[in-house]
């Protein structure tokens, strides 16, 4: 594997990477709440909005592995990030200029196709570059979470200032910021595959241990489906006001940020699979307790378990990929993990809607089963 000159180990790679995570999650933090509002301002009814959002998810599942494999083929991760960010920004500009359901649907599909690989590409670039510099992933990745909180906090103010029809240009600005930061990324030495041929380069899909890790991470993360989709609605139904709900969401992200900040100080004995098991156990406790409609005094500390259910699971997955992703196929492995997680989350989200409609907060109990299945897959990975 290519090595960096020792003089470059203390370069600005980590700080520029932190900016990339910050820009990406700032753009995402604006896109998630604002895009449906913009679609409604364009005249789409709820059914049409649902079709557009679902189409974006389907296309993203197709675009992510394609984009990451192209990046591995040409071997220049920083350029792949820039190209994908440029294409995504161009598609947002196209969206802002079209009208009508059909045109919007096509433009959204194109945006999903080119934007899907960006996060896996940044993660693959991060894992390799940080490894070459003996730097930890968590303290850099936490700036993405900080930016996401900033986007959420600024969102309410911007929503009052901007007309709904102009929200697309805020999303455009966020994507443009990703492009700007992508031009600042430091190139990494080109990494050639250990063996020639596509089958050899991407043989991680033939490794039972990789598949078990992929299943474990996807299942544990998918256990958040009820939380992401229905927690605000459920808490409102129980009489919590907007400030309290915002505080509950913020507690989870703050706990995640703290874990990422101290990730480099975790004992060596806590490896990737141990972190995933910790994440699964945290998720099981969190969702079982939440299913019983706990009072605010208990619900608030339960939110701190987000550091385990999401944070530890994510860190474990990234640590595993940092060690096990094949040379010349790192972006592909990252993309396949992201694709599996998206598919599992889509399935869990569809199930959570049915379960929440039938039993309200009892739907969280089913999410605990997802986490338990993820723990079982992690144990299988440990034995392999």
GURO-757487 format. One line per 2 residues: number of its first residue (from 1); their letters; for each residue x, z, y of N, C-alpha, C. Coordinates in steps of 0.05 Angstrom, whole numbers. Example, Ala and Ser with C-alpha at 12.3 -4.5 7.8 and 13.67 -1.06 7.14 Angstrom:
2
1 = AS = 264 156 -114 246 156 -90 264 156 -66  257 142 -45 273 143 -21 258 157 1 .
//
This chain:
384
1 = XX = 17 0 -24 0 0 0 18 0 25  9 -14 46 24 -16 70 27 12 83 .
3 = XX = 51 17 95 55 42 108 60 37 138  52 57 154 57 55 183 84 66 189 .
5 = XX = 96 56 210 120 67 221 115 96 230  132 115 223 127 143 231 122 146 261 .
7 = XX = 133 128 278 129 130 306 101 125 315  86 111 297 58 104 304 38 124 293 .
9 = XX = 47 144 277 28 162 265 13 178 286  26 185 308 13 200 330 3 182 352 .
11 = XX = -5 158 345 -16 140 366 -45 147 373  -58 130 387 -85 136 396 -107 127 377 .
13 = XX = -100 122 352 -119 112 332 -144 131 331  -139 157 327 -161 176 323 -179 177 348 .
15 = XX = -167 178 372 -184 180 396 -200 155 400  -189 131 394 -204 107 398 -226 104 376 .
17 = XX = -220 114 352 -240 114 331 -263 133 339  -256 156 351 -277 175 360 -295 161 380 .
19 = XX = -284 145 398 -300 130 417 -318 110 403  -308 98 381 -324 79 366 -348 93 354 .
21 = XX = -343 116 341 -366 131 330 -385 139 352  -375 148 374 -392 157 396 -409 134 406 .
23 = XX = -397 111 410 -412 88 420 -433 79 401  -426 78 375 -446 69 355 -470 88 353 .
25 = XX = -465 114 353 -487 133 350 -502 136 376  -490 131 399 -505 131 424 -525 108 423 .
27 = XX = -515 84 415 -533 61 412 -555 66 392  -549 78 369 -569 84 349 -589 105 359 .
29 = XX = -579 125 374 -597 145 385 -616 135 405  -610 113 418 -629 100 436 -647 80 421 .
31 = XX = -636 67 401 -651 47 386 -675 59 371  -670 81 356 -690 92 338 -716 99 352 .
33 = XX = -715 114 375 -741 121 387 -752 99 406  -734 82 417 -743 63 438 -752 37 426 .
35 = XX = -741 28 404 -748 1 395 -777 -2 387  -789 18 372 -818 15 367 -835 15 393 .
37 = XX = -826 31 413 -841 31 439 -839 4 452  -816 -9 450 -813 -36 462 -830 -56 447 .
39 = XX = -831 -54 421 -848 -72 405 -877 -70 413  -886 -45 418 -914 -41 427 -918 -53 454 .
41 = XX = -898 -50 472 -900 -62 499 -902 -92 497  -891 -104 476 -892 -133 472 -919 -142 460 .
43 = XX = -936 -123 456 -963 -130 446 -967 -128 417  -948 -117 401 -951 -115 373 -968 -90 366 .
45 = XX = -987 -92 348 -1003 -69 340 -987 -53 319  -996 -29 312 -982 -13 293 -976 -27 266 .
47 = XX = -994 -42 256 -989 -56 231 -967 -76 234  -967 -91 256 -945 -111 260 -918 -97 264 .
49 = XX = -918 -75 278 -893 -60 282 -882 -51 255  -900 -41 238 -892 -33 211 -879 -55 195 .
51 = XX = -891 -79 198 -880 -103 184 -852 -109 194  -849 -109 221 -823 -115 233 -802 -95 224 .
53 = XX = -808 -69 225 -789 -49 217 -782 -51 188  -802 -56 171 -797 -59 142 -779 -83 137 .
55 = XX = -784 -105 151 -768 -129 147 -739 -124 154  -735 -109 176 -708 -102 184 -693 -87 162 .
57 = XX = -707 -68 149 -695 -53 127 -687 -71 104  -705 -89 97 -700 -106 74 -676 -124 80 .
59 = XX = -675 -136 103 -653 -155 110 -627 -139 113  -628 -115 123 -603 -99 125 -591 -93 98 .
61 = XX = -608 -89 78 -598 -84 51 -583 -109 40  -592 -133 48 -579 -157 40 -554 -163 57 .
63 = XX = -555 -157 83 -533 -163 100 -509 -145 98  -514 -120 91 -491 -101 90 -470 -108 69 .
65 = XX = -477 -112 44 -457 -119 24 -444 -147 30  -459 -165 41 -448 -191 48 -427 -189 69 .
67 = XX = -434 -174 91 -415 -171 113 -390 -156 105  -392 -135 89 -369 -119 81 -351 -135 62 .
69 = XX = -362 -152 45 -346 -168 28 -331 -190 43  -343 -201 63 -329 -220 80 -306 -206 95 .
71 = XX = -310 -181 103 -289 -167 117 -265 -162 98  -271 -155 73 -249 -152 53 -235 -178 48 .
73 = XX = -249 -200 47 -237 -226 41 -216 -233 62  -222 -228 87 -204 -235 109 -185 -212 117 .
75 = XX = -191 -188 108 -172 -166 110 -166 -155 137  -184 -159 157 -178 -149 184 -203 -133 193 .
77 = XX = -203 -107 187 -227 -91 191 -235 -89 221  -215 -85 238 -221 -82 267 -234 -107 278 .
79 = XX = -226 -130 269 -238 -155 279 -266 -158 267  -270 -150 242 -297 -152 230 -316 -134 246 .
81 = XX = -308 -110 254 -325 -93 270 -332 -106 296  -312 -119 309 -317 -132 335 -336 -155 332 .
83 = XX = -332 -172 311 -349 -195 307 -378 -186 302  -381 -166 285 -408 -156 278 -422 -144 303 .
85 = XX = -407 -129 319 -418 -117 343 -426 -139 364  -409 -159 367 -415 -181 385 -441 -196 376 .
87 = XX = -443 -201 350 -466 -215 340 -491 -198 343  -489 -171 339 -512 -154 342 -521 -153 372 .
89 = XX = -502 -152 390 -509 -152 418 -523 -178 426  -513 -200 416 -525 -226 422 -554 -227 411 .
91 = XX = -559 -216 388 -586 -216 377 -605 -198 392  -595 -176 404 -611 -160 421 -619 -175 446 .
93 = XX = -600 -190 457 -605 -207 481 -627 -228 474  -624 -239 450 -644 -259 441 -672 -246 439 .
95 = XX = -673 -221 428 -698 -207 425 -711 -203 453  -695 -196 472 -706 -191 499 -718 -216 512 .
97 = XX = -712 -239 501 -722 -264 513 -744 -278 498  -752 -266 475 -773 -279 459 -799 -264 461 .
99 = XX = -820 -276 453 -847 -264 453 -863 -274 429  -882 -259 421 -899 -267 398 -888 -255 372 .
101 = XX = -906 -248 354 -899 -235 329 -878 -251 313  -883 -277 309 -865 -292 292 -836 -294 303 .
103 = XX = -834 -299 329 -807 -300 342 -793 -274 341  -808 -252 347 -796 -226 346 -787 -219 318 .
105 = XX = -803 -225 298 -796 -219 270 -770 -233 262  -768 -259 269 -743 -274 263 -719 -262 277 .
107 = XX = -722 -255 302 -699 -244 317 -691 -217 307  -710 -201 299 -704 -174 288 -690 -177 261 .
109 = XX = -698 -197 245 -685 -202 219 -656 -210 224  -651 -227 243 -623 -235 249 -607 -211 259 .
111 = XX = -619 -194 276 -605 -170 285 -598 -152 262  -617 -147 244 -612 -130 221 -590 -142 203 .
113 = XX = -589 -168 201 -570 -181 183 -541 -176 193  -537 -179 220 -510 -177 231 -502 -148 237 .
115 = XX = -522 -131 243 -515 -103 250 -512 -85 226  -524 -92 204 -522 -75 180 -494 -67 172 .
117 = XX = -475 -85 172 -448 -78 163 -432 -61 182  -440 -57 207 -423 -44 227 -415 -16 219 .
119 = XX = -434 1 211 -427 29 204 -408 30 179  -415 16 157 -396 16 135 -368 6 142 .
121 = XX = -367 -14 159 -341 -25 167 -325 -4 183  -339 10 202 -325 31 217 -315 53 198 .
123 = XX = -332 61 179 -323 82 160 -300 73 143  -300 49 133 -278 39 117 -253 37 133 .
125 = XX = -255 27 157 -232 26 176 -221 54 181  -240 73 186 -232 101 192 -218 114 168 .
127 = XX = -228 111 145 -217 125 121 -188 115 116  -184 89 119 -157 79 114 -138 87 136 .
129 = XX = -146 83 161 -129 89 183 -122 118 185  -141 136 181 -136 164 182 -119 173 159 .
131 = XX = -123 161 135 -106 168 112 -77 161 118  -72 138 129 -45 129 136 -32 149 155 .
133 = XX = -48 162 172 -37 181 192 -40 210 183  -49 214 158 -54 242 148 -72 258 167 .
135 = XX = -93 245 176 -113 258 193 -139 261 178  -154 282 185 -179 287 171 -202 270 183 .
137 = XX = -221 264 167 -244 248 175 -264 263 193  -270 288 184 -292 303 197 -288 307 227 .
139 = XX = -265 317 236 -262 322 265 -265 297 283  -261 273 271 -265 248 286 -294 240 285 .
141 = XX = -306 242 261 -334 233 257 -353 251 273  -346 275 279 -365 293 293 -373 282 320 .
143 = XX = -356 265 333 -363 254 359 -386 235 357  -391 223 334 -415 208 330 -440 225 332 .
145 = XX = -439 249 319 -461 267 320 -466 278 348  -444 284 363 -447 293 390 -460 271 407 .
147 = XX = -452 246 403 -464 224 419 -494 220 412  -501 224 386 -529 222 378 -546 243 392 .
149 = XX = -536 267 394 -550 288 408 -553 281 437  -532 270 449 -533 262 477 -554 240 482 .
151 = XX = -555 221 463 -575 200 465 -604 211 463  -608 231 445 -634 243 442 -642 258 468 .
153 = XX = -623 273 479 -628 289 503 -634 271 527  -619 249 529 -623 231 552 -647 213 548 .
155 = XX = -656 210 523 -678 192 517 -704 199 532  -710 225 533 -735 233 546 -735 226 576 .
157 = XX = -712 231 589 -709 224 617 -711 194 621  -697 178 605 -697 149 608 -725 137 602 .
159 = XX = -739 150 584 -766 140 577 -785 143 601  -780 163 618 -797 167 641 -789 148 664 .
161 = XX = -763 140 664 -753 123 686 -758 93 680  -753 84 656 -755 56 649 -783 48 640 .
163 = XX = -791 24 648 -816 13 638 -812 6 609  -832 10 591 -829 4 563 -818 -24 557 .
165 = XX = -826 -43 573 -817 -71 569 -788 -75 574  -775 -56 588 -746 -58 594 -728 -41 576 .
167 = XX = -740 -28 557 -725 -11 539 -705 -27 522  -711 -52 517 -693 -69 501 -666 -72 515 .
169 = XX = -665 -71 541 -640 -74 556 -623 -49 555  -636 -26 551 -620 -2 546 -607 -4 518 .
171 = XX = -622 -14 499 -611 -18 472 -588 -39 474  -592 -60 490 -571 -80 494 -546 -67 505 .
173 = XX = -549 -49 525 -526 -35 537 -512 -19 516  -527 -5 499 -514 11 478 -497 -6 459 .
175 = XX = -508 -29 451 -493 -47 434 -469 -59 448  -473 -65 474 -450 -75 490 -427 -55 491 .
177 = XX = -434 -29 492 -414 -8 492 -398 -8 466  -412 -13 444 -398 -15 418 -378 -38 418 .
179 = XX = -386 -61 430 -368 -84 432 -343 -76 448  -348 -63 471 -325 -56 488 -306 -38 473 .
181 = XX = -316 -18 460 -298 1 445 -285 -13 422  -299 -32 409 -287 -47 386 -263 -63 395 .
183 = XX = -262 -72 420 -238 -87 429 -214 -69 432  -218 -42 432 -197 -23 436 -185 -12 410 .
185 = XX = -198 -20 387 -189 -9 361 -161 -19 354  -145 -2 342 -118 -8 335 -117 -23 308 .
187 = XX = -104 -46 307 -103 -61 281 -89 -44 259  -98 -48 235 -85 -36 212 -70 -57 196 .
189 = XX = -49 -49 182 -34 -68 166 -53 -82 146  -50 -108 143 -67 -122 124 -63 -111 96 .
191 = XX = -85 -107 82 -84 -96 55 -93 -117 35  -75 -124 17 -81 -144 -3 -93 -130 -28 .
193 = XX = -111 -144 -42 -122 -132 -67 -100 -126 -87  -105 -105 -103 -86 -98 -124 -84 -121 -145 .
195 = XX = -106 -135 -149 -107 -158 -168 -122 -180 -154  -117 -204 -162 -130 -227 -149 -157 -231 -163 .
197 = XX = -175 -244 -148 -201 -250 -159 -222 -231 -150  -246 -241 -145 -267 -225 -134 -276 -203 -154 .
199 = XX = -277 -210 -180 -286 -190 -200 -267 -167 -201  -240 -173 -198 -221 -151 -199 -221 -134 -173 .
201 = XX = -225 -148 -151 -224 -134 -125 -248 -115 -122  -271 -123 -132 -295 -107 -128 -305 -94 -155 .
203 = XX = -286 -87 -172 -294 -76 -198 -303 -47 -196  -305 -36 -172 -316 -9 -170 -344 -6 -180 .
205 = XX = -359 -29 -180 -386 -28 -191 -387 -27 -221  -363 -30 -234 -362 -28 -263 -351 -1 -271 .
207 = XX = -346 17 -252 -334 43 -259 -357 64 -259  -361 76 -282 -383 96 -284 -380 119 -264 .
209 = XX = -356 127 -259 -353 150 -240 -362 142 -212  -355 117 -203 -363 108 -177 -394 106 -176 .
211 = XX = -406 96 -197 -435 93 -197 -449 120 -197  -437 140 -210 -448 167 -210 -446 180 -182 .
213 = XX = -423 176 -169 -420 186 -142 -440 172 -123  -443 146 -126 -462 131 -109 -490 141 -113 .
215 = XX = -498 145 -138 -525 156 -143 -528 184 -132  -508 201 -135 -510 228 -126 -514 229 -95 .
217 = XX = -497 215 -81 -499 215 -52 -526 203 -42  -534 181 -55 -559 168 -47 -583 186 -52 .
219 = XX = -584 200 -74 -607 218 -80 -608 242 -62  -585 254 -57 -585 278 -39 -592 270 -11 .
221 = XX = -582 248 -1 -589 239 26 -618 231 28  -628 218 7 -656 210 6 -675 234 6 .
223 = XX = -665 257 -2 -683 281 -2 -691 289 26  -678 277 47 -686 283 74 -709 266 84 .
225 = XX = -721 250 67 -742 231 75 -766 245 89  -776 267 77 -799 281 89 -790 293 116 .
227 = XX = -767 304 117 -757 317 141 -754 296 164  -742 273 158 -739 253 178 -766 241 187 .
229 = XX = -783 237 168 -808 223 174 -831 240 184  -832 265 174 -857 281 179 -852 309 190 .
231 = XX = -827 318 194 -823 345 203 -835 350 231  -831 331 249 -842 335 276 -873 336 275 .
233 = XX = -885 318 260 -914 319 257 -923 345 244  -909 354 224 -917 379 210 -914 403 228 .
235 = XX = -892 404 243 -888 427 261 -908 427 284  -915 404 293 -936 402 314 -963 412 303 .
237 = XX = -968 405 278 -993 414 265 -994 444 262  -971 457 260 -969 486 258 -967 499 285 .
239 = XX = -970 485 307 -971 497 333 -945 499 348  -923 488 338 -898 489 353 -899 469 376 .
241 = XX = -888 478 399 -888 460 422 -863 441 421  -862 423 440 -841 403 440 -813 415 443 .
243 = XX = -810 435 460 -784 448 463 -774 461 438  -793 474 424 -785 488 399 -777 467 378 .
245 = XX = -792 445 376 -785 424 357 -758 412 363  -753 407 389 -727 397 397 -704 416 390 .
247 = XX = -709 442 393 -689 462 386 -684 462 356  -705 459 340 -701 458 311 -684 434 302 .
249 = XX = -690 411 314 -674 387 308 -645 391 316  -641 402 340 -614 406 351 -598 425 334 .
251 = XX = -611 446 323 -597 465 306 -584 452 282  -599 433 270 -588 419 247 -564 403 254 .
253 = XX = -565 388 276 -542 371 283 -519 388 292  -524 410 306 -502 427 315 -487 439 290 .
255 = XX = -502 447 270 -490 457 245 -473 436 232  -483 411 232 -468 388 221 -442 384 237 .
257 = XX = -443 386 263 -419 382 280 -398 403 274  -407 428 271 -389 450 265 -374 445 239 .
259 = XX = -389 437 218 -377 431 192 -356 409 195  -363 388 209 -344 366 213 -319 375 228 .
261 = XX = -323 393 247 -300 403 263 -280 418 246  -290 433 226 -273 450 210 -267 437 183 .
263 = XX = -274 412 179 -270 399 153 -241 398 145  -223 395 164 -195 394 157 -184 420 147 .
265 = XX = -198 442 152 -189 469 144 -202 478 117  -218 461 105 -230 469 80 -208 472 58 .
267 = XX = -211 491 40 -191 495 19 -188 470 2  -164 464 -7 -159 441 -24 -176 440 -49 .
269 = XX = -184 464 -58 -201 465 -83 -228 453 -79  -237 451 -54 -264 440 -48 -260 410 -44 .
271 = XX = -262 395 -67 -258 366 -66 -285 352 -62  -284 325 -65 -308 309 -60 -333 318 -76 .
273 = XX = -329 321 -103 -352 328 -119 -363 356 -113  -344 375 -108 -353 402 -100 -369 401 -75 .
275 = XX = -361 385 -56 -376 383 -31 -404 371 -36  -406 352 -53 -432 340 -59 -450 360 -74 .
277 = XX = -439 376 -91 -454 397 -104 -463 418 -84  -446 425 -65 -454 444 -44 -477 432 -28 .
279 = XX = -475 406 -22 -496 393 -7 -522 393 -22  -521 388 -48 -545 388 -65 -558 416 -66 .
281 = XX = -542 436 -69 -552 463 -70 -565 471 -44  -552 464 -22 -563 469 4 -590 455 8 .
283 = XX = -592 430 -1 -617 415 1 -639 428 -15  -633 436 -39 -653 448 -57 -665 473 -44 .
285 = XX = -647 491 -34 -656 515 -21 -673 509 4  -663 490 19 -676 483 44 -704 472 40 .
287 = XX = -707 453 21 -733 440 17 -753 458 2  -743 474 -17 -762 492 -30 -773 512 -11 .
289 = XX = -755 523 6 -765 543 26 -783 530 47  -777 506 55 -793 493 76 -821 485 65 .
291 = XX = -823 481 39 -848 474 27 -869 496 30  -860 520 35 -879 543 37 -886 550 66 .
293 = XX = -882 531 84 -889 535 113 -878 561 124  -851 564 124 -839 589 134 -844 592 164 .
295 = XX = -845 618 173 -847 622 202 -822 614 217  -824 612 243 -801 602 259 -776 619 255 .
297 = XX = -780 645 251 -757 663 247 -740 655 222  -753 644 202 -739 634 178 -733 605 180 .
299 = XX = -750 589 193 -746 560 195 -721 554 210  -715 569 231 -691 563 248 -666 565 231 .
301 = XX = -661 587 217 -636 589 200 -636 568 178  -660 560 168 -661 540 147 -650 513 158 .
303 = XX = -654 508 184 -643 484 196 -613 482 195  -600 506 194 -571 506 193 -561 495 166 .
305 = XX = -578 495 146 -570 483 120 -566 453 122  -573 441 145 -567 412 148 -537 407 146 .
307 = XX = -521 427 153 -492 424 149 -485 420 120  -501 431 102 -496 427 74 -511 402 63 .
309 = XX = -537 401 67 -553 380 55 -544 352 64  -538 349 90 -528 323 100 -498 323 103 .
311 = XX = -487 343 118 -459 343 125 -440 344 101  -444 363 83 -426 366 60 -428 342 42 .
313 = XX = -453 332 38 -457 308 21 -442 284 33  -445 280 59 -431 257 72 -401 260 70 .
315 = XX = -391 284 76 -362 288 74 -351 284 46  -366 293 26 -358 289 -2 -356 260 -9 .
317 = XX = -376 245 -1 -377 216 -6 -353 202 7  -348 209 32 -326 197 47 -299 204 35 .
319 = XX = -295 229 27 -270 238 15 -265 223 -11  -287 219 -27 -284 204 -52 -276 175 -47 .
321 = XX = -289 163 -28 -282 135 -21 -254 132 -11  -245 152 5 -218 152 16 -197 152 -6 .
323 = XX = -204 165 -28 -185 167 -51 -188 145 -71  -213 136 -75 -218 119 -99 -225 90 -92 .
325 = XX = -231 84 -67 -238 56 -60 -214 38 -66  -219 15 -78 -197 -3 -86 -183 -16 -63 .
327 = XX = -157 -20 -63 -143 -35 -43 -155 -63 -41  -160 -72 -16 -171 -98 -13 -201 -99 -17 .
329 = XX = -213 -76 -25 -242 -76 -30 -255 -51 -17  -242 -39 2 -251 -14 14 -278 -18 29 .
331 = XX = -279 -39 45 -304 -45 60 -327 -50 41  -322 -65 19 -342 -71 0 -353 -46 -13 .
333 = XX = -335 -28 -21 -343 -2 -33 -360 14 -14  -351 15 11 -366 29 32 -394 16 36 .
335 = XX = -395 -10 36 -420 -24 40 -439 -20 17  -428 -19 -7 -446 -15 -31 -458 14 -31 .
337 = XX = -442 33 -22 -452 60 -20 -474 61 1  -470 48 24 -490 48 45 -515 33 36 .
339 = XX = -512 12 21 -535 -3 12 -552 13 -8  -538 26 -27 -552 43 -46 -567 66 -32 .
341 = XX = -555 77 -12 -568 99 3 -593 89 18  -591 64 29 -613 53 44 -637 47 25 .
343 = XX = -630 37 1 -651 31 -18 -665 56 -27  -649 77 -34 -661 102 -43 -677 115 -21 .
345 = XX = -667 114 4 -682 126 26 -708 111 30  -708 85 28 -733 70 31 -754 78 10 .
347 = XX = -744 82 -15 -763 90 -37 -773 118 -31  -755 136 -23 -763 164 -18 -782 165 6 .
349 = XX = -778 148 26 -795 148 49 -823 139 42  -825 118 26 -851 109 17 -866 131 1 .
351 = XX = -851 144 -17 -863 166 -32 -870 190 -15  -854 196 5 -859 219 22 -885 215 38 .
353 = XX = -891 191 46 -915 186 61 -940 192 44  -939 184 19 -961 189 0 -964 219 -5 .
355 = XX = -941 232 -10 -942 260 -17 -950 278 7  -940 271 31 -948 287 54 -977 283 60 .
357 = XX = -988 259 56 -1016 255 60 -1033 271 41  -1022 276 17 -1037 291 -4 -1035 321 -1 .
359 = XX = -1010 330 5 -1006 359 4 -992 371 28  -989 356 50 -975 367 73 -947 375 67 .
361 = XX = -939 398 76 -911 407 74 -902 411 45  -921 413 26 -913 415 -2 -897 391 -11 .
363 = XX = -898 369 4 -882 345 -3 -853 351 -3  -844 372 11 -816 380 11 -807 388 -17 .
365 = XX = -825 398 -34 -817 406 -61 -807 382 -77  -820 359 -73 -811 335 -87 -783 327 -77 .
367 = XX = -777 332 -52 -750 326 -41 -729 343 -55  -737 368 -62 -718 385 -76 -711 373 -103 .
369 = XX = -730 359 -115 -725 345 -141 -705 322 -137  -707 308 -115 -687 287 -109 -659 300 -107 .
371 = XX = -657 322 -93 -631 335 -90 -620 345 -117  -638 355 -134 -630 365 -160 -620 342 -177 .
373 = XX = -633 319 -176 -624 295 -190 -596 286 -180  -592 289 -153 -566 283 -142 -544 302 -153 .
375 = XX = -551 327 -155 -532 347 -166 -525 340 -195  -545 331 -210 -539 323 -238 -520 300 -239 .
377 = XX = -524 280 -222 -506 257 -221 -478 265 -213  -476 284 -194 -449 294 -186 -435 308 -210 .
379 = XX = -450 323 -226 -439 336 -249 -430 316 -270  -445 294 -273 -437 272 -290 -410 260 -280 .
381 = XX = -408 256 -254 -384 245 -243 -360 264 -248  -365 290 -247 -343 309 -252 -333 307 -281 .
383 = XX = -351 302 -300 -343 300 -328 -330 274 -335  -335 253 -320 -325 226 -326 -295 226 -321 .
//
